[in-house]
Amino acid sequence: MAENLERAKAIYEMLCQTMDGQNWKYSGDPERLLIESGTKTEDLPIKFWVQVDAERQLVSLVSSLPFRVKAEKRLEAAVAVCAINDRLADGCFRYNVTTGDLMFVSTNSFRENSLSKEAFTFMIFIACKIIDEYNEKI
């Protein structure tokens, strides 16, 4: 387990270096291995969190969309989310039909190999692109 934690800390440091190298603004919490950042598109602000999970050896990106689906549109939105998720190769939308809350989630494992700076950069870019592309369709 200690080996997993050391590996997770090294991945976290690499993620912070990647953010620094891209001149992205972020706040980091090295104790929780958590990064918070965001960007703004023409349509909406995109806030996201990146968590390094030492136990599961996983990097997760989570972005909570800044709106809640109205009650009368929730079933229609559920169908839209299913159709969109069926097309996505990287990540997925998670939708709570009871509350109307919607988030985008993407994960990358570092169990058998290391996560590269390029893979992390791609993870952020593709998440932002997908959110920007599909937010109006839900």
Salt bridges, closest charged atoms under 4 A:
ASP29 OD2 - ARG32 NH1 3.65
GLU36 OE2 - LYS47 NZ 3.17
ASP53 OD2 - ARG56 NE 2.81
ASP101 OD1 - ARG68 NE 2.77
GLU133 OE1 - LYS129 NZ 3.35
